[in-house]
Amino acid sequence: MAIREADRGACLRKLHATLAAPSSDPLELAGRWENLLKGEDDFSVEQLVVILQKWVFDLAEAKFACRPRFGAGEWGPLSTVLERASAGGLIRCYNELLRIRRLAGHTLNLRLLLEEIAERYLRVFAIRQP
């Protein structure tokens, strides 16, 4: 079931808020996503993964001095996390999301899947020690 067009903007803003100011705790971030999924009748985990893929793709493009392709109106939120993101981490995250997307509709444990996605997303912003 697809998300209703009238609710799409509000739902996207809520999701983008979690991506633009992510907690450093994957469990907390997964909980925020789980609440969003439960609070929106027509919003699925598959849609969450697709939106996250587009977000990560836009971050990667912006990291390489391109304009965001999918979130043209969301440059502000993207720019809040762009400097903290590593280019390699973004590429790895995007590739991992491609794999996860195939499994998103067949999950037996939603919370565990969301925690895995959150952990992979937060790795993009991990500060590496020399």
Secondary structure, 3 states (H helix, E strand, C coil): CCCCHHHHHHHHHHHHHHHHCCCCCHHHHHHHHHHHHHHCCCCCHHHHHHHHHHHHHHHHHHHCCCCCCCCHHHHHHHHHHHCCCCHHHHHHHHHHHHHHHHHHHHCCCHHHHHHHHHHHHHHCCCCCCC
